[in-house]
Amino acid sequence: MFEKILVCLDGSAPAERIIPYITREAAALHSKIVLLCVIDLPETMLSLNLPGSPAIPISTSGAIKRTFTEETAADDYLKKQAESLKAQGLEVDYVIQSGTSGETIVNYAQENGCTLIAIATHGHGGFRRFALGSTADFVVHHSLIPVLTVRP
């Protein structure tokens, strides 16, 4: 039924509370688990100070450096989580994506054949600005596949 489960993590303990639920389901259903962390795009918005004109995105060296640091931390974190799950006999992959959290999760799930998205509802904290409260709400309302939410 759920052959490929996408588990959304942000590095926070509240977000990790989804893991025991998914561990049991994946073991019982022989599902593959994909751990996903979304990192914000490395840009900042520059206001033109013209009435009615939108701000334009620019990438700064500081933003790019911050993103690299976050990606390195996310990779270390997801690798540790994946190893723990593999030690329990589960098939696990992990991926880091850049973009807007909710949209990235929904798009990744659809484009990669995921059959369930698992997400905590209030992961606040962890990697910069990945607030699972509003992200979970977006995913629930925009996903075309089932979404399991857990409130920490």
Backbone torsions as a table, in degrees:
resi	resn	phi	psi	omega
1	MET	NA	-56.5	177.0
2	PHE	-110.3	86.4	-175.4
3	GLU	-74.6	-31.2	-176.0
4	LYS	-138.5	111.4	-175.4
5	ILE	-104.5	122.5	176.7
6	LEU	-91.7	118.4	-178.7
7	VAL	-108.8	119.1	-176.1
8	CYS	-92.8	121.5	-179.4
9	LEU	-127.9	151.6	177.9
10	ASP	-129.3	7.9	179.5
11	GLY	94.2	-3.2	-178.6
12	SER	-97.7	153.2	177.6
13	ALA	-62.1	-41.9	177.9
14	PRO	-59.4	-38.4	179.2
15	ALA	-66.5	-33.5	-178.8
16	GLU	-70.6	-12.2	-179.5
17	ARG	-67.0	-10.8	175.9
18	ILE	-75.7	-23.6	-171.3
19	ILE	-60.4	-45.9	-179.9
20	PRO	-60.4	-36.1	178.7
21	TYR	-64.9	-44.6	-177.9
22	ILE	-71.2	-36.2	178.8
23	THR	-58.5	-47.3	179.2
24	ARG	-63.7	-45.4	-178.3
25	GLU	-65.4	-45.2	-178.3
26	ALA	-63.5	-39.6	178.6
27	ALA	-66.3	-43.8	-177.8
28	ALA	-69.2	-35.9	-175.4
29	LEU	-99.8	-0.8	-177.5
30	HIS	57.6	45.0	-178.3
31	SER	-90.3	151.8	171.5
32	LYS	-87.5	139.9	178.1
33	ILE	-108.6	134.2	172.9
34	VAL	-119.9	116.6	176.5
35	LEU	-86.1	131.9	-177.3
36	LEU	-127.1	133.1	171.1
37	CYS	-125.0	132.1	179.8
38	VAL	-107.7	129.6	178.2
39	ILE	-109.1	136.7	177.6
40	ASP	-58.3	151.0	176.6
41	LEU	-63.6	145.4	-177.1
42	PRO	-81.6	66.9	178.9
43	GLU	-145.2	160.7	175.4
44	THR	-127.4	158.3	-178.0
45	MET	-96.8	133.1	179.9
46	LEU	-111.3	119.9	179.2
47	SER	-82.1	136.5	179.4
48	LEU	-87.5	-7.0	-178.6
49	ASN	56.8	32.5	174.1
50	LEU	-112.6	126.2	-179.0
51	PRO	-53.5	129.8	177.2
52	GLY	84.2	-6.9	-179.6
53	SER	-94.8	139.3	-179.4
54	PRO	-77.6	158.9	173.5
55	ALA	-71.7	152.9	179.8
56	ILE	-113.6	142.6	-179.7
57	PRO	-79.2	137.4	173.8
58	ILE	-134.0	148.5	175.6
59	SER	-101.2	127.8	177.7
60	THR	-108.4	161.4	179.4
61	SER	-64.1	-34.4	177.7
62	GLY	-65.7	-41.3	179.4
63	ALA	-66.3	-40.5	179.2
64	ILE	-65.8	-41.4	178.2
65	LYS	-64.0	-43.1	178.4
66	ARG	-59.9	-43.0	-179.6
67	THR	-64.3	-42.0	177.8
68	PHE	-60.9	-43.3	178.6
69	THR	-62.5	-43.8	179.3
70	GLU	-65.5	-39.5	178.9
71	GLU	-65.4	-39.6	177.9
72	THR	-64.0	-45.6	178.6
73	ALA	-63.7	-41.9	179.7
74	ALA	-64.4	-40.5	178.8
75	ASP	-62.2	-46.4	178.3
76	ASP	-60.8	-44.0	-179.0
77	TYR	-64.0	-49.6	-178.4
78	LEU	-66.4	-36.8	177.7
79	LYS	-60.9	-43.0	179.0
80	LYS	-64.3	-44.1	178.8
81	GLN	-62.7	-43.6	-179.2
82	ALA	-63.6	-42.5	179.4
83	GLU	-62.1	-39.5	178.8
84	SER	-63.2	-42.2	179.6
85	LEU	-71.3	-37.8	177.8
86	LYS	-63.9	-34.7	178.4
87	ALA	-64.1	-20.1	177.3
88	GLN	-91.2	6.8	177.1
89	GLY	86.8	15.5	-178.6
90	LEU	-95.7	151.1	175.4
91	GLU	-87.9	119.6	-172.2
92	VAL	-137.2	135.8	168.3
93	ASP	-124.5	166.7	173.0
94	TYR	-143.0	155.5	-177.5
95	VAL	-147.7	146.2	175.4
96	ILE	-116.6	130.2	179.5
97	GLN	-124.2	152.1	174.0
98	SER	-107.1	143.0	177.5
99	GLY	147.0	-167.1	175.4
100	THR	-78.8	128.2	-169.0
101	SER	-51.0	-60.3	-175.7
102	GLY	-59.6	-49.2	-179.5
103	GLU	-62.8	-40.6	-179.1
104	THR	-64.8	-42.2	179.2
105	ILE	-62.1	-50.7	-178.2
106	VAL	-61.6	-45.5	-179.6
107	ASN	-64.9	-43.7	179.8
108	TYR	-61.1	-45.0	-179.1
109	ALA	-59.5	-45.8	-179.1
110	GLN	-68.0	-43.2	-175.4
111	GLU	-75.0	-16.6	-174.9
112	ASN	-118.0	18.3	172.8
113	GLY	67.8	27.8	177.1
114	CYS	-71.9	145.7	-177.7
115	THR	-111.1	-5.7	176.1
116	LEU	-156.7	139.6	172.3
117	ILE	-110.4	130.0	178.3
118	ALA	-116.9	127.6	-174.5
119	ILE	-150.9	141.2	173.7
120	ALA	-81.1	152.8	-174.6
121	THR	-87.1	-17.5	179.9
122	HIS	-142.8	74.6	-178.0
123	GLY	-86.7	-0.2	-173.8
124	HIS	-20.0	133.6	-179.5
125	GLY	109.0	-151.0	178.9
126	GLY	62.4	-145.4	-177.8
127	PHE	-65.4	141.1	-170.9
128	ARG	-39.1	124.2	171.9
129	ARG	54.1	33.6	175.2
130	PHE	-105.8	74.6	-175.1
131	ALA	-84.3	105.5	-174.3
132	LEU	-69.6	-14.2	176.4
133	GLY	-62.1	-59.8	179.6
134	SER	-72.1	-30.8	178.0
135	THR	-65.8	-46.1	179.1
136	ALA	-60.5	-41.1	178.6
137	ASP	-60.9	-45.0	178.7
138	PHE	-61.0	-46.9	-177.8
139	VAL	-61.5	-46.0	-179.9
140	VAL	-58.8	-40.0	-175.6
141	HIS	-85.2	-14.4	-176.5
142	HIS	-118.1	-12.4	-178.2
143	SER	-74.4	141.9	175.6
144	LEU	-94.8	-2.3	177.4
145	ILE	-117.5	163.7	-179.0
146	PRO	-60.3	148.3	179.3
147	VAL	-127.0	125.9	173.7
148	LEU	-99.7	122.6	176.5
149	THR	-114.3	145.8	176.5
150	VAL	-130.3	130.6	177.9
151	ARG	-93.6	114.9	-178.1
152	PRO	-64.3	NA	NA
